[in-house]
Amino acid sequence: MLFKNLEFFCHEEEIWYRKDGSMSQLMQDDHDMINYIVENISLFYPKAYQALCEEYKGCTQNLPYFRFRVASRFIRCNFAELDNIPDITTGFKCAFEYISCPLRGECRYDRVICRPEFDHKLSPAESRVMSLVYDGLPEDEIGARLCLSPHTVHNHIRNAYNRINVHSKAEFIKYASDNKLF
């Protein structure tokens, strides 16, 4: 299931979301959405994910509940206002909101879980693939050289683009050159 243009908000201690014009309460049995959120937190916001795992480690015996708590906390700390601006768009692009919190400034999770830092670093596998993209090799040749399927190569490229917030090969080449990646 594709999740894009999600708007989250809190109302009377509950988390609600708007998707495709309809509103629903986020429930523990919304497994697809919760898994999507948790997997993308772990991929793009690893410090937040690590802190959330530590915070809710007592719930790990009940994995669906644990994942629900992780996703709920991330949403409450970053997307709790109804403002008609999608909080999560395609590729897990997040529009973080400034959430009023009585612990703002003294919470140990401020700038960790709340308004987390995006991980701009490429994984070692992505770095190997993107180095060859930078050298101008086509995807099929990259796959052959690294013994990877074309699907895996394509996924590494897509994930790398998302991590560093570029949308095309030209943007990537410029980013890599400007930041001396290779």
N, C-alpha and C positions, 0 to 999 in steps of 0.2 A: 504494500500500500504506500502511495506517495504522500508525504506530508510536506506541504508548503503553505506559505501565507497563513500561519497560525497566529492568532491573537489570544494571549492568555490574560486572565484577570482573576483576582480574588474577590469573593463576595461572601460575607458571613462565615469566614474561616474555611471556605471551600474554594477549590481551584476550578475555574471554568475556562473553556476555550471556544473560540469561534473559528470554524473551518468551512469554507464554501458557503458562507452566509448563515449556517445554522450553529446554535450554541449548545454545548453539552458540558456536563460536569466531568472532570477528569476522575476516573475511578480506577481502582487497583486492577480491574480486569480489562483495562484498555492496554493490553499487552503489546500490541504492535506499536502504538504511539510511545509508550513508556520505554520499550526497548530501543526505538529509534532515538529518543532523547538521550538515554543513558549511553548508548554506543557512541553518539556524536560528542557528548561531553567528554568521554574518555579519549576520543581521538583528537579533538580540537582544544580542549581545556583540561589537560592532564593534571594540573595542580589542583583544580577544583574537584576533579573526579577523585583524586587521592584523598583530599580533605573530606569529601562526602562519604567515601568508603570508611574512613576512620571514624567519622561522626556516627555512622549507622552500622558499625560492625556487629553490634549486638543483635541485629535483625538478619544476619546472613543465613541463619538456619531456614528462614522462609524467604527464598530468593525472590519470588514475585513481590512480596511486601517490601523487601530491601530495595529493589529497583524502583518501586513506587515512591518510597521515601526519598531516595536520591533525586529522582526526577522532580518530585514535589518541592523539595527544598531549593533546587536550582531555579525552578519557576518562580517560587515565592520571593526569592532574593533578587530576581532580575526582570521579571515580567508581570508583576502583580497589578498593574494599572490598565484600565480599559481606555485606550487612546485612539483606537481605529487605525493604528499603524501595525502591520504584521510584525510580530516579535521574532518569528523564525520563518525565513524564506528558503527557497530552493538552495540545496547545498549546505544547509544548517548555518546560513548567515543570520546572525543574531543582532537584533536592534535592542540593546540593553536599555532599560529605563532606570532612572534614579528613584529607587524605592525608599520611601520614608521609613526609617527604622530607628527605634529608640537607642540602639547600640551602635549606630553609624559613627565611625571614627574610633571606637574602642573595641569592637568585635574582632576577635582573632581571625575571622573569615572575611573581613572587609578586604576587597581586591584579590581574594582567593576564590571564594564561592560567589560572593556578590561582586558584580562587575569584574569577572575573571579576565586574566590575560590570555589572549589567543596564542597558541603555540605555532609560531611561524617556522619552526624547524622541520625539515624533511626527515622522514625515517631513513635508516640506512638503505632499505630496498628502494624507496622512492628516489633517494639521492643517486643511486646507481643508474636507474632508468633516466632520470632527468639530466644527468651528465651526458648521456648519449643523445637525448633530445636536443640539448644545447649544442652538441656537435653536429646536429643536422640529420641524424639517422631517422628513417621512417620506423613506425611502430613494429612492423613485421620483422625488420632487421634487428631491432632492439631485442625483441623476443627471442630470435634465433641466437643472438650473441650471448644473452643472459640465461638461456634455456627456460624461458617463461612463455606461457600461452599468450596469444594476442589479447585475450580478455584481461589477464593479469596486468599486462603492460598498460592497457587502456585505463584500468582502475588506478594504477599507481600515478599515472599522469593526471587523471581527474582529481584524485585526492591531494596531490601536490599542488595543483592549481588552487583548490579550495583552501589548503593550509596557508598559502602565501597570498591569497586573494588576487589572483590574476585570472583572466578569462580567455586568453588565447596564447598561442605559441610565441607570437611577437611580444606580448606583454611579459611572458616568462623570460624570454631572451634578454629583454631590457632589465628586468628585475635581477636575474642571475648576474648580468654584467655589472649593474650598479652596486650589487652587494658582494661581488667577487666570490660567488658560490663555487666556481670551478677554476 
